[in-house]
Amino acid sequence: MDAALCYDGEPNNSYSEINSNVLFREGVTLQGQPTYTPRLILMDLK
């Protein structure tokens, strides 16, 4: 999620407009509580 951090302070930076609906999937438990699941878990095993 480093792309979500804007260090230059420019609002027109393409990284400042991250769509969380693409990164996470929203669901609901049987008790009615919202859950957020990452769409991809990536690990570099070097």
C-alpha positions as CSV (number, residue, x, y, z in Angstrom):
1,M,0.0,0.0,0.0
2,D,2.9,2.3,-0.5
3,A,1.1,3.7,-3.5
4,A,-1.6,5.1,-1.1
5,L,1.0,7.4,0.5
6,C,1.5,10.8,-1.2
7,Y,4.7,12.4,-0.2
8,D,4.8,15.2,-2.8
9,G,1.6,16.8,-1.7
10,E,0.2,17.1,-5.3
11,P,-3.5,16.3,-5.4
12,N,-3.3,15.5,-9.2
13,N,-0.9,12.6,-8.5
14,S,-2.4,9.3,-9.9
15,Y,-1.5,7.5,-6.7
16,S,-3.8,9.8,-4.6
17,E,-6.9,8.3,-6.3
18,I,-6.7,4.6,-5.2
19,N,-10.0,2.8,-5.6
20,S,-10.4,0.6,-2.5
21,N,-13.1,-1.4,-4.3
22,V,-10.5,-2.8,-6.5
23,L,-8.0,-3.7,-3.7
24,F,-10.6,-5.2,-1.3
25,R,-13.8,-7.2,-1.5
26,E,-16.6,-6.3,0.9
27,G,-18.6,-9.0,2.5
28,V,-21.0,-9.5,5.3
29,T,-20.8,-12.1,8.2
30,L,-23.9,-14.1,9.4
31,Q,-24.1,-11.6,12.2
32,G,-24.4,-8.7,9.7
33,Q,-20.9,-7.2,10.3
34,P,-19.1,-5.9,7.2
35,T,-15.8,-7.6,6.3
36,Y,-13.0,-6.5,3.9
37,T,-10.9,-9.2,2.2
38,P,-7.9,-8.4,0.2
39,R,-8.3,-9.5,-3.5
40,L,-4.6,-10.5,-3.7
41,I,-2.0,-11.5,-1.2
42,L,1.5,-11.4,-2.8
43,M,4.7,-12.6,-1.1
44,D,8.2,-12.4,-2.5
45,L,10.1,-15.5,-1.3
46,K,13.5,-14.4,-2.4
